[in-house]
Amino acid sequence: MKKLILFLLSALLFFNLNAQDYTQVYLIGGAAPDTWDNNKAEVMELTSSNEESAIFTWTGPLRASDFKFINQLGSFSPCFNAPTKDEAVILNQTHSLVYNSTGSDDIDHKFVISKAGYYTVTVDLKKLTMVIIEAPMQLPEELWISGTAIPNGLVKLSNAYGIANFIYIGELSTGNFKIRTTESVNEFTQYIVPLEEDMDVTGETVFVITNDAEIAGWSVAVSDLAYKIKVDVISKKLNGGIFIARENLYMVGGAVECGWHAESAIPLVQDVNNPDVFVFDGELKLRSENVESNAFKILGQLDWGPYSLHPYEQGELILESNSFRVGGDDTKWIIEENKQGRYIIKINQLYETIEAEYIGGETGVKELASNNPYFQITNLSNGIKINMFADYSADIIQLYNMTGQLIYAIRNAGQEAIIANNVTNGIYILKVDSGKKSFVQRVIIK
């Protein structure tokens, strides 16, 4: 009898430990305001509970990305998954949920919503169902920044980075500012202001959207000509600070010659006319020896951190991409199987833009700067020729391989030089020193 009681108690304990919790649920994922931070997942409100149902709802902005549900903060298990991998959300249609008691990767499927917007999400934990519908609130199409810290008092923010991402790049003076949804103040104007009072613009702050024009905005303690302020309406966060450009950028990935080896990542070349612009000119192809053989990302150092550049969506085609974000989820760009070969990719750090051109099988040298005012490069049958333009003379010309090793150098080259007669075909970094100026450019010798 004693053994039977112990057995029943053990079974009851086991059941309680593994029983589904119907009292709470949280929305989490790339689509959510705080993405995959399980300590900040979105709390869903219990709206109805009985023997048959446990209904929770949440209304807010979602990105075009993936998501699932977790049962408690700080843990990814237990969780509620989609029945199939990357299940596309169909608005107003009931989807099934799968209860994943252990968080097993085998069934850790996500839902994917294709369009950013404002939605109401409803789940029933007992019936294991989910429905998403559009909510009436619309995300702002325009934002304006105003205040004593703004030159001329009012500037429109750019929204070239997606439906809910806005940016201001420019001067800020000592003073204050807030952000509003209309150019001229009227009865429909809403204001974006910090959640906490007396917030400095530097760093990340959470904001609220209000109709109250009297609430104070952000303060600027230090004047500077190059501030960058980013506003994410979905996560309701503002990131601000003085822009400081990285001195180096590197490409790494399965499609890159170096593979996923950060210590030997391929350096991008700084544009001689615009120090904010870096250029990759080289080969990208599917390399079966690497994982994610068609993917790549950009690093700010020959290591995985702390600085890296990523597309907003995982698997974004590089030829269709026009912007990037710094840090965050480890998403990568990809190339298409039928477009393997030479690419020229330009990164503008200040404006956070990326521009890619597929050259294909084209060989030879292509100048990185569109209007290079210092020298001209032409192909020879067995090398390359450098001609300095008037008023410039090359003191030193150096050629480096992609690992940074100096393989060719000419001193007192003057206005014309022929190099690389004995250099094997490949991609190189050319450095030309002329007086107090130094110019760097990537070249292909073939």
N, C-alpha and C positions, 0 to 999 in steps of 0.2 A: 504493500500500500504506500509506504514511504517513497519507494522508487517511482511509483506511478505519479505521485504528487510532484516530485522533482521533475519528472518528464514533462508534465503538463505546464509547470511553471516555466521550464526552459522553452517549451514550444510557444507559450504566450509571450515571453520576452523576445524570442526570435521574430514572431509576428509583429510585435509593436515596433521593433527596430526597422523592419522592412515594410511596414504599412505606409500607404500613400498618405501624405499630409494634404488635407483639403482646406486648410485654414489660410494659406498664403501661396503666392506665386509671383514670379518676377520675369519681366521681358528683358532679354539680353542679346547682344550681337552687333555685327557691323552696322546694322540699320538703326540701332538704338542710339540715343544721345550720348551715352558714355561707353559706347561700343562693348568690348568684351571684359570690362572691369566688373568682376562679380561682386565687388563690394559696393558698387554704385548702380546695380541693375534697377530697372524701372519697376516701382511698386505698383501692382495691379490691385484695384479696389474690389472687395467682395460685395457684390450687389444682390445676390440671392443664394440661399443655401437651404436644402432640405434633404430628404433621404435619397432623392434621385439626382439632384443637381448641386453643383458648387460653382456658381458663375462669377467670373471676375472680368472687369473691364479696365482699359487704359486708353486715354486719348492724348495724342501728342504727335510731334514730327518724327518721321522715319526717313532715313536715307535709302537710296537704291542699293540694297545690300542684303546680307543674310541675317537670320536670327533664330532663336529658340526660346525656351522658358526654363527657369530653374526654380527649385522649391524653397531655397533659402539663400540668404546673402552669404558671400564668402566661400561658396562651394559650387562646383559645377555638377555635382550629383547629390540627390537624384535630379533628373531633368525631364522635360517633355520635348520630344523630337518630332520631326516630320516623318511620315511613313516611308518616303523615298528620298534619295539624295538630291539636294538642291531643288526641292519641290517649289515650283512657281506658284506664288499666291495669286488667286483669282478673286478679285473683290466681290463681296456679297455672296460668295459661295462657301459652304461649310467644308472645312478640311478636317481630317482625322488627326489626332495626336497619338503618339506612342510614349507610354510611361517607361522611362529608362532609369531603373532603380539604382544602378551602379555607375552610370555615366559611361557605359561601354562604348568604345570607338566604333564598334561594328554597326551599331544602330544610331550613332550620333549624327543623324541627318538634320539638315537645316532647311527652314523655309527661306525663300528668296523673293523679295518684293522689287519689282523692276523700275518703279518710278518714285522719286522722293516726293513727299507730300505730308499732309496732316491727316491722321487716321484715327479711328476708334477700333481697338482690338478687343475681342470678346472670346474668352475661353471657358469651357465647362470641364472642370477637372474630373468629375465623376463620369460624364458621358464621353470624355476625351475628344472634344471637338473645338474648333477655332473658326472664327469668322472675322474678317477685316472689312470695314467700310470706310469711305471717305468722310472726314469730318468737315464741318462748314468753314472753319478758319482757314484762310489762305496765307501762304508764306509771302512776305513782301517781295515785290519785283524790283524795287529801288530802295536805296538807303542814302541818307545825307548826313554828313558830320558837321556840327556847328558848335560855335563857342569862341571864347577869347583866345584859345590856344590855336585856332585855325586861321591861316592866312586868308584875309578877305572875309572871314567869318563863316563861310559856308562852302563845302566841297562835296560833290557827288562821289560815292564809293563805286568802285568797279566790281562787277559780279561775273567776271570772265571765268570764275573757278567753279561754277555750278549753281544750281537754282538757289541754294541756301548759303552760299559762301561769298562774302564780300571782303574787299580789301582797300585800304588807304595807304598810299606810299607818298611821303613828302614831308614837308616841314611842320613841326609843332613848336609853338612858343610856350613860355611859362604861362600857365592859365588853366582853363578847364574846357571840357567839351562833353556833349552827349550826341546821340545818334537818333535820327527821326526818319519816318517812313515817307514824308512828303517834302518837296522842295519849299513850298510855302505852307505855313502853319494854317490849318483849318480844323473843322469839327471832327474830321476823320483821322487826324494826325496821331500816330502812336510814337512813343519814345522808348529807346533802348537805354537803360541805365543800370549801373552796377547793383547787385543784390545787397551789398553792404555799403554803408556810407563812407565817404572820404577815401575812395580807392585810387591809387596811383595807376597810371596807364601801363607801367612796366609789369610784365608777367601775364599770367592767366587769371581772369576773373569771370565769375558767373554773373549773368545779367538777367533782368526781367524786362518784359514789355508792358508799358503802362500808358494810360491816357493822361496822366498827371504831368503837366508841363513844369511843375514847380520842383520836382524831385531832382536832386543834384546829380551830375554826371561824374566823369573821371577827371582827375587832376594831373597836370603835367608839371613836374618839378624842374626838369632840365630841358632847355631849348636845344634843338638839333635840326639839321636840314634833311636828315634821312631817317625818319621814323617809318615803321611798318606796323599797321594795325589790321588784324584779321578778325572778321566777325562771322561766326558759324551760328546761323539762326536755329538750326536743328538742335545742336547740343547746348545752345544758349550760353556760349562762351566767347569772350573776347581775349585775343592774345596781342600784346603790344610790346614794343621796344625799339631801341635804336638799331638800325640795320648794320650788321657787320658781316662783310662778305668772307666766305671761305677762301683760303689761298690756293687750295687744291681740290679737285674732284676726280674720282676714279670710277671706272665701270667694272662690274663683276657679275658673273652669272653663267648659267649653263650654256648660253648661246655665245659667250665671249671666249676668246682664246685662252684666258687664264683660268676658266672654269669658276668654281666657287672657292677660290683661294684668295682671301682678302689681302694677304701679304704681298701678292704679286698682281693686284688689280691693275687694269690698264688706265694710265693717266689721261685725263682730258686736257686739251690745250686752251689756254686763256687767249681770248680774242685781243689782238694788239690794239684795236680801236675802242674796245669796251671791256674793261676789267670785270664787269659783272657777268660776262658771257663766257662760257666754256664750251668747247666743241670736241666731240668724238668723231673721228674719221677712220673707219676701219671695218673689219668683216664681222658680221653676225650670221651665224648659221646654227642649224640643229646639230648638236654634238651629242651623239648617243652615249658617250662615255660619262656624261654628267647627268645628275638628277635635274629635273626641270630644264631639259635640254634646249628649250626655246625661250627661256626667260632671262631677265637681268634686272639689276637695280643700280643705283649710284651711291657711292660712299664719299665721305668727306675726309677720310684718312685710310691708311693701309691696315684697317682693322674693322670689325663689325660695328663698333660704336665709338663715340656717342652720336655721330652725325650721319644721316642717310636720307636719300630722296626716294620717294615711292609714288606710283600712280594712286589715284583715289580709289580705284576698283581693282581687285585681283584679276590678272589676265588681260589687262587693258592693252589693245593693239597699239604698238608704238607709233604707227603711221596715222592713227586716229587720235592720239593723245595731244593735248595742248597745255596741260598744266600738271603740277606735281605738288605734293605736300612733304613737309620735313618731319621725319619720325613717324610714330604711330604704328599701325598694323604693318606687318612685313609683306606688303603686296609687291608684285613685280610686273614689269612690262613684258610683253611677248612679241615675237615675230611670227609671221605666217610661214608655213612650210614651202609655199611656192614663191616666197620672197626672201631667199637666202642670198647673202652677198654683201656688198659694200654699202654702208650707211653713213650719212652725215647727220649727227644729232647735236642740236644746239640747246644749251641750258642757260636760261637767264635767272640768276639767283635772286636778283632784286624783285622782279615781277613774278617769279615762280612759274615760269612758262617753259615748255619743252617743244621743240620743233624737229621733226625727223624727215629726212629725205632718203628714199631708196635709190641708190645709184646702180645696183645690180652688178653686171659684169664689167662695168666701165673701169679702165685702168688709167694709170698715170697720176698726175698731181692736180689737185683742185685746191685753190686758195681758200683758207678758212674765213678770212675777212673779205667782204664783197668788194671793198675799195681800198686795197692795201696801198698806202701812199709811200711805202719805204723801199720795197723791192719786188721783183717779178721772178717767178720760177717757171722754167720751161723744160720739157723732156728732151733727152738725148737718147741715142740708141744704146748707150752704155752708162747712163748716169743722169744727172740733172745739172742745169745751169742756173746760176743766180746773177741777176743784174740789179744793182742798186740804182735807184732813181737819182736824179740830179740833187745835189746838195747833201747826199748821203754817201758814206764810204764805209765798207765793212772792215772793222779792225780784227775781229775774230769770227769765224764761222765754225760751228761745231755740229756734229751729227751724233745723236744718241739712239740706241736701240730702245725697245719698249720696256726693258728692265732698268733703264737709267744708266747703262754703261756707255761711256764715250768711246766711239769707234772711229771717228774721223774728225780732223781739225785743221783749219787753215788760219794762219795769222797774217795780218796786213794784206787782206784779200783785195782791198780796193773796191772798185765799182763792178767788177765782173769776176766770177769764179766758177770753175767746173769741179764738182765733187762726185764721189761715189763710183769712180771708175772700177774700184776693186771691192765694192760692197755688194753683198747678195741681195736679191729681191726681197722686199718686205715693207713694213710700215716703220717709219722713223720719226724722231723729233728733231727738227732743225732749229738751232739757236743762232741768231745773228746779232752781234754786238757792234753798234755804230756810235762812237762818241760816248755820250752819257745815256744813250737809249739801248734797250735790249728787246729783241722781237723773237717770239717763239711760234713755231708753226709745225703741224704734223704733215709729213709728206709720204707718198707711196713711191717706191722705186721698183720698177718692174721691167 
